[in-house]
Amino acid sequence: MHLRTFPPQVEQLARQWRDEVLTSSAWTQVGEVFEHFESEPFFVRSSEGATGLAKPGTVDPPVHQLPRAAHEKIAADLAFDLGLPVPPVLLWLRSSAGPRQQRYASISALAFPRANPWAVAAGLSSRLLPQLAAVASAMAVFDSWVANADRQNDGNLLLSEDDSVSPPVLRVAYLDFANSLAYRWGRGERWWRLEEGVACYPDGVPLDVRSMGQAIGEIERFPPETLREIVNRVPGNFLSEQHRNAIREGLSYRQSRIRSIMASMYPGIP
């Protein structure tokens, strides 16, 4: 699919980060931690001048209970291969972390300048919602595949109407996969067999049946060896073997069931 509208320099970075797992750059915190967010994220800048958002900042819950950084990396790599608008992610072994700070973090690249969360952009919903139909319909399939039921958050969708290019582009980024994958699957109960889908976001966006069908087909055809490569290469200090096995099994099972999962929510899906 071709639903990524990030600027060229971000796509170049995305291709580079897709091939990497752990960052080799030196990163420095910029500004204060956002303590009012559960994961306590913060902005960072690399020695090469790249900027990103690091998370989680807090050690709670510990990584062996909830591998949030690994979830972010796996989701970003899957989305890149599918052509879906999730910003690129690298894992960061934060050696300078304090006792209450998370050493095993992720860094998400800033997708585009002048990004507004949906909470701000929602005032323009009558104009923006039709433009979001294709990408929102495809992302609902992706969220359903990775069990990202935490989408209903006005800060998890960023938009920017970029008129610095011709023709103008509506740039879109879907964020935050920390509570996906092993968040529900990693406790031994095989909860990935619960065929629960995730609805299109934001609320009120028109359904694009064609785009949803294309996303279903792309996920059904996603190469099993690539899926394993993306999951298996995450280092063990970021992802336990129990969680790794659960993620592999869950993605594989739901890949084979994604059409029926979406059809149960949207009966028009063939």
C-alpha positions in Angstrom: 0.0 0.0 0.0 1.1 3.6 -0.5 -0.5 5.5 2.4 2.6 7.0 3.9 2.8 10.8 3.4 6.0 11.5 5.4 8.5 14.0 4.0 11.3 12.5 1.9 13.9 12.9 4.6 11.8 11.0 7.0 11.2 8.2 4.5 14.9 8.0 4.0 15.4 7.6 7.7 12.6 5.0 7.8 14.4 2.9 5.3 17.6 3.1 7.3 15.9 2.3 10.6 14.0 -0.6 9.1 17.4 -2.3 8.5 18.6 -1.5 12.0 17.4 -2.6 15.5 19.4 -0.9 18.1 20.6 2.7 17.7 24.3 3.2 17.6 24.0 7.0 18.0 24.4 9.0 21.1 21.1 10.6 22.2 20.5 13.5 24.5 17.3 14.4 26.3 15.8 17.7 25.1 13.4 19.4 27.5 11.4 17.9 30.3 9.7 14.5 30.7 6.0 14.5 29.9 5.0 13.2 33.3 1.2 13.6 32.7 1.5 10.7 30.1 1.6 7.2 31.5 4.8 6.2 29.8 6.6 9.5 30.7 8.1 10.1 27.2 10.6 12.8 26.3 12.2 14.4 23.2 15.7 13.4 22.3 18.3 14.6 19.8 21.1 12.4 18.3 24.7 13.3 17.8 23.9 13.5 14.1 21.1 16.0 14.6 18.1 13.6 14.3 15.2 14.2 16.6 12.7 11.8 18.1 10.4 10.9 21.0 11.8 8.4 23.5 9.6 6.1 25.6 9.0 4.7 28.0 10.8 7.0 30.4 9.6 5.1 33.5 10.7 1.7 34.7 7.2 0.7 35.6 5.9 -1.7 34.5 9.2 -3.5 34.1 10.2 -4.7 30.6 9.8 -8.4 31.5 6.1 -7.7 32.3 5.3 -5.4 29.4 7.9 -5.0 26.6 6.6 -1.6 25.4 9.7 -0.6 23.4 9.8 -3.9 21.5 6.1 -3.5 20.6 6.9 -0.1 19.1 9.7 -1.4 17.0 7.9 -4.5 15.8 4.8 -2.4 14.8 6.8 0.2 13.1 8.7 -2.4 11.0 5.6 -4.2 10.0 3.9 -1.0 9.1 6.8 0.2 7.0 6.8 -3.1 4.9 3.0 -2.6 4.5 3.2 1.0 3.4 1.2 2.3 6.4 1.9 5.6 8.2 3.7 4.6 11.4 6.9 6.6 12.1 10.2 4.7 12.1 11.4 3.4 15.4 14.8 2.2 16.8 15.5 0.5 20.2 17.7 2.5 22.6 19.7 0.9 25.4 19.7 3.9 27.7 22.9 3.3 29.6 22.6 6.6 31.6 19.1 5.8 32.9 18.6 6.3 36.6 17.0 3.8 39.0 13.4 4.8 38.2 14.1 5.3 34.5 13.7 2.7 31.8 16.9 1.5 30.2 15.2 -0.4 27.4 13.4 2.3 25.5 12.4 3.1 21.9 12.9 6.2 19.9 10.3 7.2 17.4 11.3 9.6 14.7 9.3 12.9 14.4 7.2 12.2 11.4 6.7 15.8 10.1 6.8 19.4 11.4 3.8 21.3 12.7 2.1 18.1 13.8 -1.3 18.5 15.5 -2.9 15.7 17.5 -6.4 14.8 16.5 -7.7 16.6 19.6 -6.6 19.8 18.0 -7.5 19.0 14.4 -11.0 17.6 15.3 -12.5 21.0 14.9 -11.9 20.6 11.1 -13.4 17.1 11.1 -16.1 17.8 8.5 -13.3 18.6 6.0 -10.6 16.2 7.2 -12.6 13.0 7.8 -13.3 12.2 4.2 -9.6 12.7 3.4 -8.7 10.2 6.2 -11.1 7.4 5.0 -8.5 5.3 3.1 -5.8 5.5 5.7 -8.1 5.0 8.7 -9.7 2.0 7.0 -6.3 0.4 6.4 -5.0 1.2 9.9 -8.1 -0.4 11.5 -7.0 -3.7 9.8 -3.4 -3.2 11.0 -4.5 -2.4 14.6 -6.7 -5.5 14.6 -3.8 -7.7 13.4 -1.5 -6.5 16.2 -4.3 -6.2 18.8 -3.8 -2.5 19.3 -7.0 -1.8 21.1 -5.6 1.4 22.6 -6.2 3.5 19.5 -9.0 5.6 21.0 -6.8 8.4 22.1 -6.8 11.9 20.6 -3.0 12.1 20.9 -2.3 8.9 19.0 -3.1 10.4 15.6 -1.1 13.3 14.2 -1.9 15.4 11.2 -0.4 18.3 9.3 -1.8 20.1 6.3 1.5 20.8 4.5 1.1 23.6 2.0 4.9 24.1 1.5 4.7 21.5 -1.3 2.6 21.5 -4.5 0.0 20.2 -4.4 -0.6 20.4 -0.6 -0.3 17.2 1.3 -2.2 16.0 4.3 0.5 14.3 6.4 -0.8 11.6 8.8 1.0 9.5 11.5 -0.6 6.9 13.7 1.3 6.4 17.0 1.6 4.3 20.1 1.7 0.6 19.9 3.0 0.1 23.5 -0.1 -1.7 24.7 -0.4 -4.0 21.7 0.9 -7.5 20.9 2.1 -9.2 24.1 0.2 -6.7 26.2 -2.7 -9.1 25.9 -1.0 -12.2 24.4 1.9 -12.7 26.7 0.2 -14.3 29.7 -0.1 -17.8 28.4 -3.8 -17.9 27.7 -3.5 -17.6 23.9 -5.8 -14.6 23.9 -4.9 -13.9 20.3 -7.6 -16.4 19.5 -10.2 -13.8 20.6 -11.2 -12.5 17.2 -11.8 -9.0 18.3 -11.2 -6.2 15.8 -10.4 -2.6 16.2 -12.7 0.1 14.6 -11.6 2.8 12.3 -10.2 5.9 14.0 -11.1 8.7 14.3 -14.7 8.3 15.1 -17.0 9.3 12.3 -14.5 8.6 9.5 -16.2 7.1 6.4 -15.3 3.5 5.7 -13.3 2.9 2.6 -14.1 -0.7 1.7 -11.5 -0.9 -1.1 -8.7 0.3 1.2 -9.7 -2.0 4.0 -9.8 -4.9 1.5 -6.4 -4.0 0.2 -4.9 -3.9 3.7 -6.5 -7.3 4.5 -4.9 -8.8 1.4 -1.5 -7.3 2.1 -1.5 -8.7 5.6 -2.7 -12.1 4.4 0.2 -12.2 2.0 2.8 -10.9 4.4 5.8 -13.2 4.2 6.1 -15.5 7.2 9.9 -15.4 7.1 9.8 -11.6 7.2 7.4 -11.7 10.2 9.8 -14.0 12.0 12.8 -11.9 11.1 11.2 -8.7 12.5 10.2 -10.4 15.8 13.3 -12.6 16.3 15.9 -9.9 15.9 14.7 -7.9 18.9 17.3 -8.4 21.6 16.5 -10.6 24.6 16.9 -7.7 27.1 14.0 -5.9 25.3 11.8 -9.0 24.8 11.6 -12.2 26.8 11.2 -15.5 25.0 7.8 -16.0 26.4 6.6 -12.7 24.9 8.5 -13.4 21.7 6.8 -16.7 21.2 3.4 -15.2 22.0 3.9 -12.4 19.5 5.0 -14.8 16.7 2.1 -17.1 17.3 -0.4 -14.3 17.7 0.6 -12.5 14.5 0.6 -15.7 12.5 -2.8 -16.9 13.8 -4.5 -13.5 13.3 -2.9 -13.2 9.9 -4.9 -16.2 8.8 -8.1 -14.8 10.4 -7.8 -11.1 9.7 -10.5 -11.2 6.9 -13.1 -12.8 9.2 -12.2 -10.5 12.1 -12.8 -7.4 10.0 -15.9 -8.8 8.3 -17.5 -9.4 11.7 -17.3 -5.7 12.3 -17.8 -4.4 8.7 -20.2 -6.8 6.9 -19.4 -5.2 3.5 -15.9 -6.7 3.5 -15.7 -9.5 1.0 
